[in-house]
Amino acid sequence: MAKRDYYEVLGVDRGADGEALKRAYRKLAMAHHPDRNKDDAAAERKFREVGEAYEVLKDERKRAAYDQFGHAAFEGGAGGGAHGHDFSSSFADVFDDLFGEFMGGGRRRGQGGGQRGADLRYNMEVSLEEAFSGKQARIRVPTAVACEACGGSGADDPDATAACPHCGGRGKTRAQQGFFSIERTCPACGGAGKVIRDPCGACSGAGRVRKDKTLDVTIPAGVDDGMRIRLSGEGEAGARGGPAGDLYIVLSVGTHPIFQRDGATIYCPVPIPVTTAALGGTIEIPTIEGRRAKVAVPAGAQTGRQFRLRGKGMTGVRGAARGDMIIETVVETPVDLTPRQKELLRAFDEAGAGKRHNPESEGFFARVKELWQDLTD
């Protein structure tokens, strides 16, 4: 009997992406799973058929070969799809997605049966200047490390082990839950399938001990608030020789007394004297790299006037272009005036009577006057 097209088996288009394939497979695998259809040979055949189709199509290389040559690409077992494929591994992947920690997916066993160590999180605050330029940091992380006395095996004598009586050496136990037969990691042996007759005295058979670990970390330039740096294998050591987890450094960027950041753009509000705003002039402002930049302020500048300094913002992450710096003027009203200064200001005001020296305020009050007239009419 000729094999059905794999796309037809899963009920997807030939252009379906990985997520669409997984959803289709999950739905069909659940519907035709043998535990859900006991003594139903047709359901078992369909279950194997969808498993075979998904095993090929989820792999980019196998899928490309299938798209070009069809089932002939795997004749003789060359592709591992049509003959002898392990469709149960595909179902296990989907089951991990469905049940997560309940199925033990978050702490899978290593090749030697040991349990994978937990991932760790380390919160680090950096200043805006450090986020701009990057930094080298030395951190101290409380964690579990492999026991030196037993080499992480948990036993004084690695050969002095016996099959776990709880799971019979399988490393997992099975329980019936509705339609499904659920396998869990054995709680007695942690999935190792064996128990230690003579536990290590230093770690009491755990294969790891609590200890602070010191690490040198590179914080790249341009990092932003909430970014994570992953250090593979620097998390908690695995139990009984299992692989170590990962360490995630979560960054927070502190506030700055002068600058405000928005992505790669830096904003800097700059107060300027009323005389500079009126007559124009040049102001000097600081930049994030510790230098100074000059900005020419035109005569008649108002509060909120912005000036853009291109390439003076934050460093780009992963080689991205550097951002800009936005200067925003804040016209400052003079305080603590001397009698002579007050006299000069009054003279200035009288000299400008009838002239439009303050267009914004004059325009505002003109609109207010019109509004009042409309309300009284």
One Martini backbone bead per residue (centre of mass of N, CA, C, O) as a GRO file, in nm:
protein
  377
    1MET     BB    1   0.094   0.037   0.024
    2ALA     BB    2   0.081   0.356  -0.022
    3LYS     BB    3   0.200   0.637   0.088
    4ARG     BB    4   0.120   0.910   0.241
    5ASP     BB    5   0.123   1.225   0.254
    6TYR     BB    6   0.251   1.407   0.508
    7TYR     BB    7   0.071   1.659   0.484
    8GLU     BB    8  -0.192   1.499   0.477
    9VAL     BB    9  -0.166   1.359   0.750
   10LEU     BB   10  -0.156   1.651   0.908
   11GLY     BB   11  -0.324   1.880   0.757
   12VAL     BB   12  -0.115   2.059   0.579
   13ASP     BB   13   0.066   2.275   0.432
   14ARG     BB   14   0.370   2.307   0.265
   15GLY     BB   15   0.417   2.603   0.420
   16ALA     BB   16   0.436   2.518   0.698
   17ASP     BB   17   0.529   2.573   1.005
   18GLY     BB   18   0.643   2.455   1.301
   19GLU     BB   19   0.388   2.528   1.468
   20ALA     BB   20   0.178   2.397   1.280
   21LEU     BB   21   0.292   2.113   1.300
   22LYS     BB   22   0.267   2.079   1.606
   23ARG     BB   23  -0.037   2.119   1.633
   24ALA     BB   24  -0.122   1.889   1.445
   25TYR     BB   25   0.024   1.660   1.592
   26ARG     BB   26  -0.097   1.691   1.872
   27LYS     BB   27  -0.391   1.639   1.795
   28LEU     BB   28  -0.350   1.354   1.662
   29ALA     BB   29  -0.194   1.210   1.889
   30MET     BB   30  -0.417   1.233   2.099
   31ALA     BB   31  -0.647   1.090   1.938
   32HIS     BB   32  -0.447   0.812   1.864
   33HIS     BB   33  -0.365   0.712   2.125
   34PRO     BB   34  -0.343   0.402   2.268
   35ASP     BB   35  -0.444   0.486   2.560
   36ARG     BB   36  -0.721   0.597   2.418
   37ASN     BB   37  -0.720   0.322   2.210
   38LYS     BB   38  -0.793   0.041   2.301
   39ASP     BB   39  -0.779  -0.213   2.073
   40ASP     BB   40  -0.694  -0.008   1.821
   41ALA     BB   41  -0.535  -0.056   1.531
   42ALA     BB   42  -0.602   0.199   1.364
   43ALA     BB   43  -0.502   0.410   1.570
   44GLU     BB   44  -0.211   0.308   1.581
   45ARG     BB   45  -0.145   0.358   1.284
   46LYS     BB   46  -0.201   0.664   1.290
   47PHE     BB   47   0.002   0.733   1.508
   48ARG     BB   48   0.248   0.640   1.342
   49GLU     BB   49   0.200   0.817   1.095
   50VAL     BB   50   0.217   1.099   1.236
   51GLY     BB   51   0.496   1.052   1.359
   52GLU     BB   52   0.648   1.014   1.090
   53ALA     BB   53   0.576   1.286   0.963
   54TYR     BB   54   0.690   1.471   1.189
   55GLU     BB   55   0.983   1.368   1.197
   56VAL     BB   56   1.043   1.487   0.912
   57LEU     BB   57   0.915   1.789   0.906
   58LYS     BB   58   1.076   1.910   1.161
   59ASP     BB   59   1.319   1.857   0.974
   60GLU     BB   60   1.481   2.042   0.749
   61ARG     BB   61   1.638   1.825   0.588
   62LYS     BB   62   1.414   1.615   0.555
   63ARG     BB   63   1.211   1.807   0.426
   64ALA     BB   64   1.378   1.880   0.175
   65ALA     BB   65   1.399   1.589   0.071
   66TYR     BB   66   1.096   1.535   0.054
   67ASP     BB   67   1.018   1.771  -0.139
   68GLN     BB   68   1.202   1.646  -0.375
   69PHE     BB   69   1.157   1.300  -0.338
   70GLY     BB   70   0.999   1.201  -0.117
   71HIS     BB   71   0.994   0.877  -0.005
   72ALA     BB   72   1.266   0.807  -0.158
   73ALA     BB   73   1.463   0.955   0.046
   74PHE     BB   74   1.407   0.688   0.269
   75GLU     BB   75   1.509   0.455   0.137
   76GLY     BB   76   1.675   0.231   0.347
   77GLY     BB   77   1.698   0.454   0.593
   78ALA     BB   78   1.853   0.725   0.524
   79GLY     BB   79   1.648   0.936   0.682
   80GLY     BB   80   1.478   0.804   0.929
   81GLY     BB   81   1.160   0.808   0.853
   82ALA     BB   82   1.033   0.540   0.708
   83HIS     BB   83   1.260   0.387   0.888
   84GLY     BB   84   1.302   0.355   1.225
   85HIS     BB   85   1.169   0.572   1.369
   86ASP     BB   86   1.129   0.796   1.661
   87PHE     BB   87   0.819   0.900   1.741
   88SER     BB   88   0.828   0.920   2.055
   89SER     BB   89   1.006   1.176   2.068
   90SER     BB   90   0.797   1.367   1.955
   91PHE     BB   91   0.583   1.322   2.176
   92ALA     BB   92   0.764   1.417   2.409
   93ASP     BB   93   0.795   1.708   2.318
   94VAL     BB   94   0.492   1.777   2.333
   95PHE     BB   95   0.447   1.693   2.629
   96ASP     BB   96   0.631   1.908   2.747
   97ASP     BB   97   0.456   2.144   2.649
   98LEU     BB   98   0.194   2.058   2.802
   99PHE     BB   99   0.328   1.977   3.114
  100GLY     BB  100   0.616   2.029   3.188
  101GLU     BB  101   0.687   1.994   3.511
  102PHE     BB  102   0.498   1.745   3.548
  103MET     BB  103   0.703   1.579   3.337
  104GLY     BB  104   1.008   1.697   3.380
  105GLY     BB  105   1.110   1.912   3.159
  106GLY     BB  106   1.279   2.121   3.349
  107ARG     BB  107   1.450   1.836   3.465
  108ARG     BB  108   1.642   1.676   3.293
  109ARG     BB  109   1.824   1.418   3.220
  110GLY     BB  110   2.112   1.290   3.182
  111GLN     BB  111   2.310   1.049   3.043
  112GLY     BB  112   2.374   0.932   3.349
  113GLY     BB  113   2.087   1.007   3.514
  114GLY     BB  114   2.118   1.278   3.601
  115GLN     BB  115   2.025   1.584   3.725
  116ARG     BB  116   1.949   1.882   3.635
  117GLY     BB  117   2.025   2.186   3.701
  118ALA     BB  118   1.943   2.483   3.802
  119ASP     BB  119   1.848   2.782   3.726
  120LEU     BB  120   1.984   3.112   3.750
  121ARG     BB  121   1.957   3.436   3.918
  122TYR     BB  122   2.105   3.769   3.851
  123ASN     BB  123   2.106   4.085   3.985
  124MET     BB  124   2.200   4.387   3.796
  125GLU     BB  125   2.338   4.707   3.841
  126VAL     BB  126   2.375   4.983   3.618
  127SER     BB  127   2.494   5.244   3.482
  128LEU     BB  128   2.468   5.450   3.219
  129GLU     BB  129   2.771   5.451   3.155
  130GLU     BB  130   2.801   5.139   3.156
  131ALA     BB  131   2.592   5.091   2.933
  132PHE     BB  132   2.754   5.247   2.717
  133SER     BB  133   3.059   5.097   2.760
  134GLY     BB  134   3.072   4.886   2.952
  135LYS     BB  135   3.181   4.588   3.153
  136GLN     BB  136   3.363   4.450   3.421
  137ALA     BB  137   3.258   4.176   3.634
  138ARG     BB  138   3.240   4.057   3.972
  139ILE     BB  139   3.070   3.770   4.090
  140ARG     BB  140   2.853   3.628   4.351
  141VAL     BB  141   2.725   3.289   4.362
  142PRO     BB  142   2.485   3.109   4.504
  143THR     BB  143   2.539   2.750   4.500
  144ALA     BB  144   2.581   2.437   4.333
  145VAL     BB  145   2.843   2.203   4.348
  146ALA     BB  146   3.056   1.975   4.279
  147CYS     BB  147   3.178   1.716   4.442
  148GLU     BB  148   3.510   1.649   4.511
  149ALA     BB  149   3.513   1.375   4.666
  150CYS     BB  150   3.310   1.220   4.426
  151GLY     BB  151   3.272   1.380   4.146
  152GLY     BB  152   2.934   1.377   4.164
  153SER     BB  153   2.819   1.076   4.235
  154GLY     BB  154   2.759   1.026   4.570
  155ALA     BB  155   3.003   0.815   4.608
  156ASP     BB  156   3.265   0.651   4.739
  157ASP     BB  157   3.172   0.407   4.543
  158PRO     BB  158   3.069   0.390   4.219
  159ASP     BB  159   3.009   0.060   4.232
  160ALA     BB  160   2.812   0.098   4.494
  161THR     BB  161   2.533  -0.018   4.350
  162ALA     BB  162   2.168  -0.022   4.301
  163ALA     BB  163   1.871  -0.096   4.223
  164CYS     BB  164   1.582   0.057   4.230
  165PRO     BB  165   1.300  -0.040   4.410
  166HIS     BB  166   1.079   0.162   4.306
  167CYS     BB  167   1.155   0.123   3.967
  168GLY     BB  168   1.356  -0.118   3.885
  169GLY     BB  169   1.578   0.076   3.719
  170ARG     BB  170   1.421   0.290   3.519
  171GLY     BB  171   1.375   0.602   3.650
  172LYS     BB  172   1.056   0.543   3.636
  173THR     BB  173   0.712   0.612   3.664
  174ARG     BB  174   0.368   0.488   3.650
  175ALA     BB  175   0.050   0.656   3.571
  176GLN     BB  176  -0.295   0.680   3.576
  177GLN     BB  177  -0.465   0.945   3.365
  178GLY     BB  178  -0.716   0.849   3.241
  179PHE     BB  179  -0.612   0.816   2.915
  180PHE     BB  180  -0.333   0.831   3.054
  181SER     BB  181   0.013   0.736   3.069
  182ILE     BB  182   0.222   0.851   3.321
  183GLU     BB  183   0.553   0.964   3.328
  184ARG     BB  184   0.795   0.971   3.594
  185THR     BB  185   1.025   1.064   3.791
  186CYS     BB  186   1.191   0.911   4.021
  187PRO     BB  187   1.194   1.003   4.361
  188ALA     BB  188   1.418   0.808   4.479
  189CYS     BB  189   1.654   0.841   4.224
  190GLY     BB  190   1.614   1.081   4.010
  191GLY     BB  191   1.646   0.878   3.739
  192ALA     BB  192   1.898   0.673   3.769
  193GLY     BB  193   1.808   0.360   3.867
  194LYS     BB  194   1.984   0.408   4.133
  195VAL     BB  195   2.150   0.323   4.438
  196ILE     BB  196   2.338   0.410   4.719
  197ARG     BB  197   2.518   0.233   4.955
  198ASP     BB  198   2.778   0.453   4.980
  199PRO     BB  199   2.774   0.749   5.075
  200CYS     BB  200   2.892   1.050   5.070
  201GLY     BB  201   3.007   1.243   5.334
  202ALA     BB  202   3.013   1.538   5.206
  203CYS     BB  203   2.703   1.507   5.040
  204SER     BB  204   2.506   1.265   5.111
  205GLY     BB  205   2.469   1.169   4.787
  206ALA     BB  206   2.414   1.429   4.593
  207GLY     BB  207   2.693   1.547   4.438
  208ARG     BB  208   2.654   1.820   4.608
  209VAL     BB  209   2.737   2.159   4.714
  210ARG     BB  210   2.737   2.441   4.893
  211LYS     BB  211   2.846   2.739   4.706
  212ASP     BB  212   3.037   2.995   4.617
  213LYS     BB  213   3.061   3.170   4.300
  214THR     BB  214   3.313   3.310   4.093
  215LEU     BB  215   3.262   3.563   3.835
  216ASP     BB  216   3.342   3.679   3.512
  217VAL     BB  217   3.181   3.961   3.355
  218THR     BB  218   3.044   4.073   3.044
  219ILE     BB  219   2.927   4.395   2.966
  220PRO     BB  220   2.785   4.520   2.711
  221ALA     BB  221   2.737   4.762   2.504
  222GLY     BB  222   2.397   4.896   2.517
  223VAL     BB  223   2.238   4.815   2.740
  224ASP     BB  224   1.920   4.739   2.885
  225ASP     BB  225   1.648   4.728   3.051
  226GLY     BB  226   1.600   4.372   3.113
  227MET     BB  227   1.833   4.236   3.023
  228ARG     BB  228   1.994   3.922   2.926
  229ILE     BB  229   2.251   3.700   3.048
  230ARG     BB  230   2.387   3.394   2.929
  231LEU     BB  231   2.536   3.125   3.125
  232SER     BB  232   2.647   2.839   3.035
  233GLY     BB  233   2.680   2.615   3.307
  234GLU     BB  234   2.649   2.839   3.572
  235GLY     BB  235   2.473   2.694   3.742
  236GLU     BB  236   2.350   2.443   3.887
  237ALA     BB  237   2.445   2.154   3.977
  238GLY     BB  238   2.410   1.840   3.914
  239ALA     BB  239   2.282   1.541   4.000
  240ARG     BB  240   2.480   1.285   3.975
  241GLY     BB  241   2.627   1.416   3.702
  242GLY     BB  242   2.462   1.622   3.597
  243PRO     BB  243   2.387   1.887   3.435
  244ALA     BB  244   2.416   2.212   3.427
  245GLY     BB  245   2.291   2.499   3.456
  246ASP     BB  246   2.194   2.830   3.416
  247LEU     BB  247   2.291   3.177   3.396
  248TYR     BB  248   2.102   3.476   3.473
  249ILE     BB  249   2.155   3.811   3.386
  250VAL     BB  250   1.979   4.084   3.521
  251LEU     BB  251   1.924   4.407   3.403
  252SER     BB  252   1.968   4.737   3.552
  253VAL     BB  253   1.919   5.083   3.496
  254GLY     BB  254   2.006   5.358   3.629
  255THR     BB  255   1.960   5.660   3.723
  256HIS     BB  256   2.004   6.004   3.613
  257PRO     BB  257   2.067   6.342   3.689
  258ILE     BB  258   2.052   6.432   3.362
  259PHE     BB  259   1.972   6.185   3.205
  260GLN     BB  260   1.750   6.044   2.950
  261ARG     BB  261   1.619   5.731   2.842
  262ASP     BB  262   1.531   5.606   2.491
  263GLY     BB  263   1.697   5.371   2.418
  264ALA     BB  264   1.925   5.534   2.199
  265THR     BB  265   1.811   5.789   2.337
  266ILE     BB  266   1.909   6.111   2.464
  267TYR     BB  267   1.797   6.324   2.724
  268CYS     BB  268   1.845   6.696   2.784
  269PRO     BB  269   1.772   6.923   3.010
  270VAL     BB  270   1.831   7.288   2.962
  271PRO     BB  271   1.908   7.558   3.130
  272ILE     BB  272   1.838   7.905   3.041
  273PRO     BB  273   1.879   8.214   3.018
  274VAL     BB  274   1.683   8.475   2.923
  275THR     BB  275   1.904   8.619   2.761
  276THR     BB  276   1.979   8.383   2.575
  277ALA     BB  277   1.695   8.339   2.462
  278ALA     BB  278   1.669   8.631   2.342
  279LEU     BB  279   1.977   8.674   2.202
  280GLY     BB  280   2.148   8.440   2.215
  281GLY     BB  281   2.385   8.154   2.193
  282THR     BB  282   2.622   7.956   2.378
  283ILE     BB  283   2.626   7.616   2.492
  284GLU     BB  284   2.734   7.381   2.741
  285ILE     BB  285   2.735   7.021   2.722
  286PRO     BB  286   2.706   6.711   2.826
  287THR     BB  287   2.815   6.377   2.775
  288ILE     BB  288   2.815   6.034   2.816
  289GLU     BB  289   3.145   6.018   2.758
  290GLY     BB  290   3.260   6.301   2.912
  291ARG     BB  291   3.202   6.537   2.734
  292ARG     BB  292   3.175   6.826   2.520
  293ALA     BB  293   2.909   7.040   2.389
  294LYS     BB  294   2.804   7.268   2.141
  295VAL     BB  295   2.522   7.505   2.142
  296ALA     BB  296   2.320   7.690   1.932
  297VAL     BB  297   2.120   7.964   2.030
  298PRO     BB  298   1.863   8.123   1.925
  299ALA     BB  299   1.686   8.385   1.902
  300GLY     BB  300   1.388   8.326   2.081
  301ALA     BB  301   1.395   8.094   2.264
  302GLN     BB  302   1.205   7.833   2.391
  303THR     BB  303   1.049   7.630   2.576
  304GLY     BB  304   1.119   7.310   2.419
  305ARG     BB  305   1.355   7.344   2.251
  306GLN     BB  306   1.515   7.140   2.004
  307PHE     BB  307   1.830   6.952   1.986
  308ARG     BB  308   2.030   6.761   1.760
  309LEU     BB  309   2.278   6.505   1.835
  310ARG     BB  310   2.446   6.319   1.634
  311GLY     BB  311   2.589   6.036   1.781
  312LYS     BB  312   2.530   6.108   2.122
  313GLY     BB  313   2.424   5.855   2.225
  314MET     BB  314   2.381   5.537   2.244
  315THR     BB  315   2.502   5.246   2.222
  316GLY     BB  316   2.494   4.988   2.015
  317VAL     BB  317   2.369   4.679   1.982
  318ARG     BB  318   2.539   4.467   1.795
  319GLY     BB  319   2.644   4.718   1.599
  320ALA     BB  320   2.466   4.939   1.621
  321ALA     BB  321   2.381   5.242   1.587
  322ARG     BB  322   2.415   5.532   1.719
  323GLY     BB  323   2.256   5.752   1.887
  324ASP     BB  324   2.089   6.033   2.003
  325MET     BB  325   2.080   6.377   2.115
  326ILE     BB  326   1.847   6.565   2.320
  327ILE     BB  327   1.795   6.906   2.344
  328GLU     BB  328   1.615   7.091   2.607
  329THR     BB  329   1.484   7.387   2.669
  330VAL     BB  330   1.489   7.600   2.979
  331VAL     BB  331   1.356   7.882   3.070
  332GLU     BB  332   1.486   8.110   3.307
  333THR     BB  333   1.377   8.276   3.579
  334PRO     BB  334   1.469   8.530   3.751
  335VAL     BB  335   1.610   8.582   4.077
  336ASP     BB  336   1.692   8.802   4.312
  337LEU     BB  337   1.654   9.098   4.248
  338THR     BB  338   1.754   9.400   4.203
  339PRO     BB  339   1.651   9.716   4.186
  340ARG     BB  340   1.793   9.772   3.913
  341GLN     BB  341   1.679   9.526   3.758
  342LYS     BB  342   1.383   9.601   3.789
  343GLU     BB  343   1.403   9.874   3.648
  344LEU     BB  344   1.497   9.758   3.371
  345LEU     BB  345   1.250   9.577   3.321
  346ARG     BB  346   1.039   9.802   3.319
  347ALA     BB  347   1.168   9.956   3.084
  348PHE     BB  348   1.147   9.725   2.884
  349ASP     BB  349   0.838   9.700   2.891
  350GLU     BB  350   0.771   9.995   2.809
  351ALA     BB  351   0.933   9.990   2.534
  352GLY     BB  352   0.728   9.739   2.427
  353ALA     BB  353   0.479   9.883   2.382
  354GLY     BB  354   0.279   9.747   2.118
  355LYS     BB  355   0.463   9.500   2.087
  356ARG     BB  356   0.565   9.166   1.957
  357HIS     BB  357   0.755   8.996   2.196
  358ASN     BB  358   0.500   8.787   2.298
  359PRO     BB  359   0.336   8.573   2.106
  360GLU     BB  360   0.229   8.345   2.289
  361SER     BB  361   0.081   8.506   2.514
  362GLU     BB  362  -0.087   8.686   2.327
  363GLY     BB  363  -0.234   8.451   2.183
  364PHE     BB  364  -0.364   8.326   2.429
  365PHE     BB  365  -0.530   8.577   2.533
  366ALA     BB  366  -0.689   8.610   2.273
  367ARG     BB  367  -0.837   8.335   2.295
  368VAL     BB  368  -0.967   8.392   2.568
  369LYS     BB  369  -1.134   8.637   2.482
  370GLU     BB  370  -1.302   8.485   2.269
  371LEU     BB  371  -1.428   8.282   2.464
  372TRP     BB  372  -1.574   8.484   2.646
  373GLN     BB  373  -1.750   8.606   2.424
  374ASP     BB  374  -1.899   8.341   2.352
  375LEU     BB  375  -2.025   8.302   2.644
  376THR     BB  376  -2.183   8.597   2.650
  377ASP     BB  377  -2.360   8.581   2.374
   0.00000   0.00000   0.00000
